[in-house]
Amino acid sequence: MAKTRVTAEEALAFHLEPTPGKFEIKASVPMTTQRDLSLAYSPGVAVPCEAIAADPATAYDYTNKGNLVAVISNGTAVLGLGNLGALGSKPVMEGKAVLFKRFADVNSIDIELDTEDPDEFINAVKLMGPTFGGINLEDIKAPECFIIEQQLKEMMDIPVFHDDQHGTAVICAAGLINALHISGKKIEDCKIVLNGAGAAGIACIELLKSMGAKHDNCITCDTKGVIYQGRTEGMNQWKSAHAVKTDLRTLEDAMKGADVFLGVSAKGAVTTDMVASMADDPVIFAMANPDPEITPEEAHAVRADAIVATGRSDYPNQVNNVLGFPYLFRGALDIHARAINDEMKIACAEALAELAREDVPDEVAMAYGQKLSFGRDYIIPTPFDPRLIHRIPPAVARAGMDTGVARRPIIDMDGYEDSLKSRMDPTVPILRGLNARARNAQARMIFAEGDDPRVLRAAVTYQRNGFGKALVVGREDDVKRKLEAAGLGDAVREIEVVNAKNTRHLETYTDFLYNRLQRKGFDRHDVFKLAARDRHVFASLMLQHGHGDALVTGATRKSANVLQLVNHVIDASTENGAVGVTALLHNGRIVLIADTLVHEWPDENDLANIAERAAGVARDMGLEPRVAFVSFSTFGYPVSERAEKMHVAPQVLDRRGVDFEYEGEMTVDVALNPKIQENYPFQRLTGPANILVVPARHSASISTKLMQEMADATVIGPILSGVDHSIQICSTGSTANDILNMAVMAAAKIG
């Protein structure tokens, strides 16, 4: 798997643009008319207030409490960075909040408390209890984190969960269930060694003991060695609870004959000699971040039979908390739980372990660029497995109901699982799949406009994200200056800058272009100027001659003009079957609009061609195409000469016998709204259309730009389809991220 590289400049830019921070809050109800305001606030809001005062349980019905979690920290143990203070922890807490939303559709808000006094912290959180359905504590140093969590759990009637402790413990437990399954061992028989007696380590060993591990078989170590009965140095009540009667004094002593090693300590804490001394089929969870106690390569060099997990994404078996906390809270919130108890955590671990033993969906394998199957290198599901959302929360909810912490038990569990599937944004796996295809392709991407800072940022990101080699058309000194101005000066050595002066192929390019254009009014001097001075033509010539695999252009000139220049080199016109398809992503839906680039005023045969090309793009993106030919009329009314071709185009497809759904002519609301479709029981679409074929390029342009500006839709395209080479043309208003998306499309050969 290609390793990606993130620079400090990129990280700061990500948090700065398009607006500072990582999330915003939007109203979920209409707020446009006076009546809306009267219902949302005074006087209408008094009614739910009185209802909640009379019956506090109705707060889950009339407010967002039931789907709102607070991520709270004082910044005393931020990642591996130490005590950065409350304000210094805010980027991490914002990040945790968006992970809740991204993976489990849990609304979350970050709260940073400026105190290191546990009593002040506890009181502040306790007083906020009515606002939230759950509390996620984060990045609080030990031992204060134990005190804070324990007291808040006793005081509050909503789940309080310190993820640094229990999140790691749950994923560790899931992995261990499967590792022992592979090695044929039982947890109650295993000798387990823990190195690192902080928050995560103690939570791990406590959860494993609750799952059957025997106290005397569990040796806990810290920086001073084994925690044994009678030890006084560096002890506290939480460590003392795990002291054992033993003569072992060092980690090296403890590792001899051990079945399992759990590390939440520091890089290099485990040596190859220690690994060699372990029992057969040793399980090694080296979870120190960013660098493990021992790398998988080092461990396998002395023990080929070892099963190794780390906290890193670039090794197999990543112990990643995002597999746990979003789904634990999703299940707990959905039963209006009073707490998250051990039984719920164990249910989460067992469900994760069971999922890893099942066949892995193709889309997951594609996202990771390799075939995944249960075994020594795959004992924990991947964070992007789409089954997590509807498999883990039900298991957590059942455990909560069985143990009596549910205020509102779920009656229809099958219906609950179906509702969980619908919670997730369907565009996410599609976009992830495209990124995976691009990464697998490793395309040499030609960025034609190397004089534009947006293009340069996109090119650098393309290469650093592991998609392939970035070839930038431009002058070396200009590219260097602009990269330095963008804070990416070190990228000059990474990307390849190409131009007419440094290429060995200019004569070949010129000869080829002259042969194409000599009967179109161009003499040899004209052709040389085009090849040597026009970046769009030069980039197209590179692509034509196999000196790059795909091309992205159009950020600095109008698309029609760019297409004309590309056509000098490559056949990309209406006569050659080219079509432009734009993808609109909005509110969890993807709708393709065509033709947005090539055909000015298509006739019915052109419209049928456009539909076929758009259907191909849809399938390339993982969508099953449903085409609507849209107009201002629906099935012949009102009658208009301008709508006639939209009425006839489906008949053209009838004669061709295509293998996708299509219907028309119809208005956009009929195409997209299944309720309105019910008024036309004869129509052939089985659901909302995901491809809209429009009457003309101007209407396509108006539609996409209106959605972009008024609805804040994400626009990808126009995607150029029907061309022998992989070319994508951006719009002049594209951001660096838009250009990167088009590069991904080109690399994945969409179209």
N, C-alpha and C positions, 0 to 999 in steps of 0.2 A: 504494500500500500504506500502510495507516495506521501511523503511528509510535507505538510504545509508550513509556511513560514509567515509569522505575523510580526511586523515591525512596530516600534513604539509610535511612529507617525500614523500608521494605518489604524492602530488601536485608538488613538486620540481622535482621528477623523471619524471613525465609526461612532464614537460616543458624542461627537459634536454635530454631525450632519445626519438628517436634514434639519433636526432641531436638537438642542442639548438634551441628553438623557436617552432612555431606551423605551419609554412608553408614555402614553397620554390617556386621559379619561374621556369617554364619549357617552352622551346620553343614550339610554336604551328605549326611551319613549319620545313621542313627538313633542317638540318644544317650539312650535311656530306660531300658534294662534293664542289669543287671550284666553280661550277656553282651556287650551293645553296648560297654560301657566296657572290657571285657577285650580285645575285638577292636581298638577304637580306640587303646587305650593298652596298658598292661602286662597280660598278657604278649604278646598278639597282635601288637603293633606291632614286636616284635623280628624277626619274619619278613621283612617288607619292608625293614627296616633292613639285614639281612644280605644280602638280594638286591641292594640298591643298592650296598652295599660291594663285592660281588663283580662287579657289572656296573653302572657309573654310569648307563648309558643307561636303565636301568629306572626311574630317578627320574621319568621322564616318564609311566610307567605307574602308579606307586604313590603319587605325590604330585601336588599341584596346580601343580608347577613349569611344566608345559607350557602353562598358561593363566594365568600370573601375571606381571604387569609392574610394575616399580617406577617411580614418577614421582618423580624426585629433583631437588632444587634446593638452592641455598644462599641464594636470595633476593636476589642482587645485581642483578638486572634484572627486576623484577616488573612484567609488563604494560608500561604506559608510565609507571609510578610510580617507577622507579628502585630504589635499594638499600633495601629494607624489612627486610632481614635474614631469617634462616631462618624464624623463627616468623611473621613478617609474610607470608610466602609461602604458609603452610599452606592458607588458603582456596582459593587458586588451584590448588594441587597436588591437594587433595581434589576440586575441580571437574574437573580433568583425569582423575582416576581414575574418576569417575562417567561421564564421556564415553566412556572406553574401554568401560565396561560397557554403556552405553545404545546405542552405535552398533555395537559389534562383539562383544558378549558376552565381552570380555576382562576377567578379574578383575585388579584393580589396587589398589595401596596406595601412599599418598604417604609419602615420607621426606624430611625437611628436615635438612640437615647444617649445623651451626653453625660454619662455617669459611669464610674467604675465601682460604685457602692451597690452591692447586691440588694440591699433592702430598698434603696431608691428605685432600682431597676424593677424589682418585683412589684412594688406598689404602683409604678407607672403602668406596667402591663396589666395588672389586675384591674385597674380603673378603666382600661380600654375594652374590657371584656364584652360589654353589650354590643360593640360595633361589629365584631368579627365572628365567623363560624369556626375559626381555628387560628392558632398561633404557631408560627414556625420560627424558633429561635436559631440564630446563626452566628458563627464566628465570635463566640464568647469563650474566654480562656478558662481552663481548668485550674483550680477546683470550683471556682465560682459558678461555672455552668451547671454543676450537679446540684448545688444549693438552689439556684434560681429555678431550674426546671422542676425539681421535686416540690418546692413550695408552691409554685404556680399550679402544678397539677392538682395539688390538694385544695387550693383556693378556688379554682375556676371550674366552670361546668361546660367548657369546650375543650377540644383537643389542644394540648400543649406538647410540642415535639421539637427537640433539639436535634436538627438534622445532622450536625457534625458527629453526634453520638450514634443515633439510631439509624440514620440513613445508610451510613457505612456498614453498620452491623447487619441490616436487613439484606443488602446486596452480598455481603460477605457470606452470610448464612445460606443464601440461594446458591451461590457458587460452590460452597462446601457440600451441600446436599448432593449436588451432581458429581463433584470430584470424588466423594466417597462412594457414590453409586458406581462410578467407573472402576474404582480400585477395589470394590467389593468389601469395603470396611463399614463398620457401624460406629456411629458417633460416640456411643457409650463405651466403646472399647479403645478409642483413639487417645494417644498421648498428644496433647495440644500445647504448643509453646506460643505465647504472645509476647512480642517485643514492642513496648510503648504503652505506658499505663496512663495515658491521658484520656480525654473524653471519648474518642472513637474506640480506643483499645478496650477500655473497661466495658463500654456498651457492647462490643463484639463478644467478649468472653461471657458477659452476663446473658446475652441472648442465646449463645450456644449451650450454656448450662441449662437454660430453660427448655432447650430442645433435647436434652438428654445427656450432654457431656458431663462427666463426673468431676466434681471439685478437685479431687486428689490427682486426677489425670491432667489438670490444666496448670501449667507453669507460666506465671506472669513475670516478665522482666522489665526493668526500666534502665535508665542510664547507670544506675549503681549495681545492676545485676539482678539476680533472682529475688523476688519478693517472697521471703520465707517467714514462717512463724517465729517470732522473737526479734525480727529485724526492726531497728528503731530509726535508722538514718533515712531521711527523705520519705517518710511514710505519712499517710493521711488515712482517714476512715474508709475511703473508697478503695485504696490499695489494700488496706488491711483485710477487707472482706474477701480478698482473693489470695491471701497468703496461705501457703501450704507447708506441711511438715516435711522437710526435705534437706538433704545434705548438699544439693546442687547450689552453686553460688554464681556461676557465670552463664551467659547465653550459650557459650560454646558447650558447657557441660549439659545444659538443658536440651540442646538440639540432638544429642546422641540418642538414636532410637526413636526420635519423635516422628509421629505420623503426619502432623500438621504444623506448619509455621504460619502465624499471622503477624504481619509487620505493619505498624503504623508509627514508624519511628524516623529513621534517617537513612540517607543514601549510604550504601556500603556497610551497613551494620551486620550483614551476613556474608560470610566467606564461602568459597567453594568447598573448603574442608568441612565446614559445618553442614553443608548440604550433603556432602558425601557420607556423613555419619548418620544421616536420617534413616528411618525404616524403609522397607520396600514401598514403591509407588508413593513417594512423599508428595504432600500437597503444600505448595508454597504460595501464600498470598502476600506478595511484597508490595504493600499499598502506599508506601511513602511517596509524597509528591513534592516536586515534579519528578524526582528520580527515585526509583525503587531501592529497597535494601540490597537486592541483588537482581541483575537483569535476567530475563529468561534465557538469553544466550549463555550467560555464565553458569546458570543453574543446570541447563541441559548439557553443557560441556562435561559435567561430572556425573550427572544423573539423567540419562535419557528417559527414565521412567517417571520423571517428575511432572506433575501437573501444576503449571505456574499461572498466576493471575497478578496483574498490577493495576495501578490507578490510571495508566496511560492509554490513550486511544490508538497509539501506533503499535501496540502489542496486542495479541489475542487476549481474551478474557479480561476486559476492562471492568473493574469494580467502580461503577459510575452511579452516584447517588440519584441521578435523574431517572434511573430505572425504578426508584422507590417513592420518594417523597410526593411527586405529583399524584400518583395513583393511590397512595395511602390516604392522602387528604381527600381525593375525589370520592373514594368509598366512604370515608368518615363523614364528609359533608352531606352525602346523599342519604345517610340514615340519621342526620342531625345528631351525631355522636357527642357524648359527654366527654369522651377521652379516646386516645389511641393506646390500646393496651398491648401486652406481649402477644396475646393470641392473634390480634390483628396483624402485628408485625410478622409473626411466624406464618400466618396465612399468605401474606404478601411474598415472603421468601419461598414458600412451597409452590405458589402459583408461578413465580418467575422460573423456578427450577423446572417445573413441568413444561412450561412453554419452550425452554431451551431444548428439551428432549424431542420436541415435535419437528416435523419438516419445516424448513425455513422458506417463506414465500420468495418467489423470484425477485420481487421488487426490493427485498432486503439484500439479497445476494448482489443485485445490481448496484445498490447504493454503496456497498463495500468492495465492489470489484472482485469478488471471489465467491465461490460456492461455499456456503456454511452448512455444516451438519454436526449433530451432537457428537462430541468427542473431547479429547484432551485440550484441543485448541478452541473449543466452543462449549463452555459450560454455563455461560450467562448470556441471556438475550442481548441483542444490540439495542441501543437507545432509540433507533429509528424503526423498530419493528411495529407495524401498524396494529398488531393484535394486542399490544400492551393495554391500550385504553379500554378495551372491552373484556379483557381477561383478568386483570389484576384488581380493579376496584370492586367487582362483584365478590371476589374471594375475601377481600377486606371487609366488605359490608356484611357478608354472611357471618364472619367471625365476630364482628361487632354486635350483630343481632343475637348470636348464640351466647354471648357473654354479658348481655344485658346493658350495653352502653348506648343502644339506639333509642332515640326519642321517637322516631318515626320509621319503623321497619318497612322494608321494601316487600310488597306482596307479590308482584309480577316480576320475577327475576329475569325471565326471558325478555320481557318488554324493556326492563332496565338495561340489559346488554345491548339491545337494539338502539336505545336512546344514546348510549355511550358512543356507538359507532357513528351516529349522526353528529356528534359534538365536534368532531375533528374536521379541520379545513381540508377538503379533498384536493385542493391545489398543492398542498405541501408534498405529498408523495410523488406527484407528477413532476414538480420542479426538482425534487431530490433525485428522481430517476434520470432526468435530463442531465443534471450535474454529474451523476455517476457515469452515464454514457459518454459524456465529454471527457471525463477523467480517464476512462478506459481507452478512448480513441487516441489520446496523446497527440492531437493534431498540431502541426506547425501553423500557428494562426498569424495571418498577415493583417496587421493593423495599418491601413493605408494613410492615415492622417496623423503622422508622428509630430506635427507641429502644434497639436492641440493638447493641453494638459489633461483634459478628461480622457482622451484616448490613451495617453501615456499611463495614467493611473489604472485604467482598465487593463492595459497590456501587462503591467507589473503584477496586478492582482491575478490575472489569468495564469501567469507563469508561477507565481508563488503559491497559488492554490493547487498546483499540481496538475493542471489541465493539459499542459504541453509547453512547447517553445513559443515565445512571443517574438515575431519578426516585425519590426516597426520601420515603416518607410519614412525617412526624414534625414535631416543633416545631423551628423554626430554632435557638433558643437551646440546646435539648437536643442536637440533632445537632452543633452547633458545639462544645459542651463535650466531648462524647464522642469526636469526631474528634481534638480537641486532646489528650485523654488517651491516645489510641491513637498519638500521634505523627504524625497526619495532618491537622494544622491547616490546611495550605495547600490541602487538598482541599475545604474549605468553599466556595470560589469556583468549583469545577469541577462538582460535582454539583448537581442541582436538588432542593430540598426542597419538597414539596407537602403541603397539609393543608386542612382545611375552611375555615380562616380566609383563606387566600390564594388559594383557587380562585374562579373566576368562575362555576363550574358547579354549585354546591351545590343551587340550586333545581331545576335540571334533574335532578340525581341523585335528589333527594327525590321529585319527581313520578314518576319512573320506578319507584323502589322502592315507592312507595305503590300504584301500579297493579299491581305484582306481588304485594304482600303484604296488600292490604286485605281479601281474603277468607280470610286465614290467621290471623286474630286480632290483626292489628297496626293500631293507629290511626295518625293522621298524626303525633302526638307521638312514638310509638314509632319510627316510620320515620325521623323527623328525627334522633333520638338515634343510631340505627344508622348513618345516613349520615354524620353529623358527628363521632361519637365512636369508632366502631369502625374501626380501621385496615384490617382485612381486608375489611370491607364497602366502605369508602371506596375502597380500592385496586381492588376488583372493579368498582366503578362507573366508575372511571377507564378500566379496560380495556374494559368494555362500551361506553363512549361514544367509544372510539378515541383517548383522551387518553394512551395508552401502547400498546405493541405486545404486551407479554407481562408476566406477573406471577410473582413468587416470594414465597412466604409460608410460614408454618408453623414457623419457628424458635423461636417463643416460646410456642406453644400446641399441644396435641395435634392430630394431623392430622384426626381424626374431627370435632373441634370446628371446626377451620378449614374443613373441607369443608362443614359445615353452614352456616357463615356465607357462604361463597362461593355456595352454592346459593340464598341469598336473592336473588342478583343474576343468576347464570349457571347454566344447567342443567348440573349436574355430578353427577347421581345415578345409581343403578343403572338406574332407569327410562329414563334418557336415554342409556344405553350407556357410562357412564364405567367405567374400569378402572384399577387401579393396578399398575404393573409396576416391579419393582426390579431393577437391574442389579448383579450381583456380579462384581467383577474380582479374580481370584486366580491366582497362578502362571501368568500368561500366558493365562488363559481368561476368557471372558465368558459368564456364565449369567444368564438373565433368569428371575425368579420372579414369578408372578401368581396371584391378585390379592392385593396387599399393602395395599390402601387402602380399597376401596369395598365389595365383596361380603363379607358376614359369613359366610353359609353358602350358597354357590351350588348350584343344581341342575344337571343335565346340560346344559340349554340355556344357562344362565349360563356354565358351564365352556367350552362351545364358543365362546361370544361372547368370553370372556376369552382363549382361545387365538388367535382371529382378531385381537383387538386387540394381543396380545403379539407376534404375527407381524409386524404392521405396525410396531411399535416396533423389532423386530429389523432389519427391512429399512431403516428410517430410520437405523439405526446402522451399516449396511453389512454385516449378517449375513444369511446365507440361513437362514431359520428351520427348526429341527427341534424339534418339540413333543413332550414326554412328559407324559402325565397320570400323576402320581405318587401312590403310596399306600404302605401297608405290605404290600400283596399284589402279586403279579405274575401277570398273565394268569389271574385267577380263583382263585388259591390264595395264602393261605388264604381261604376263603369268608367274606365279612362284608357285612352290610347297609350299613355305613358306606363300604365300598369300591365298592358297586354303581354309584354315579353316575360314578365314575372309569372304570369299565368301559363304561358306556353313552355317555359323552361323545364318544369317537371315532366311534361310530356316527352321532351327530348330524352330525359333520363329514363323514362318508361321504355322507350325504344332501345336504349343502350343496355338495359338490364343490369344496372349497377347493384352492388351488394351492400348498400347502406340505406338508412331511412331518409326520406326527403318529402317535403310537402310545400304547397304554396299555391297562389300567392296569399300572404297574410300580413297583418300588422304585427309589430314587434311584441305587443302584449300577448297576442294569441300565441306567438312563437315561444315565448318564455314562461308563460303563466299556465300551469296545468289546470287550474280551476277554470280559467277562461276557455282552455282547450275543450273542456267537457261540454261546452255549448255547441261544439262541432263534432258530434260522435262519429262522423264519417271520415274525419281526417286521420292520416296514417302515422303520425308521430306517437311513439309510446311514452313520451315524456318531454320535458322542456328541450327545445332545440339548443344545441351547443355550437352550431354554425349558422350564421346569418349571411346569406348571399344578398347583396344590396344592388339597387338598380344601376348605380354609377359610382365612379371614383370619388366625386365630390360629396355624395351622401355618405360614403364610407368614411371619408376624412372628417366630415362634420360629426358623425356619430362617435368615432373613437376619441377625438379631441374634446368633445363635450363631456364624455364619461371621465376622461382624464382630469379635466379642470373642475367640473362640478361635483363629481362623485369621488374624486381622488382614487380612481381605479388605477391599478398597475397595468401599463401597456407594454407589451412585448411585440415588437415588429415595426413595420411590416416584414413578415417572414417571406423571403423570396422562394417560391416553389416552382418546379418544372424546369429547372436549369441543370445542365449536366454537372456543373461544378458547385461546390458549397459556398455560396455568397450570401451575406446578409447586409442589408442597407439600413442604417440607423436613421432616426430623424435628427434634425439640427438642434432640437431642444433636449437631446439625450443627456442624462447624467452619466458619470463614469460607471455606475452600477447598471444602467440601461445598456451601455455599450458592452459591458461584461456579459450581460444576459444574451445579447445578440451573438457574442463570440461563442458562448456555450451552445446556442442553437446551431451555429455553423459547425462547431466541432462534432455535435451529435448528429449532424446531417439531417436536421429537421427540414422537410420539404422535398 
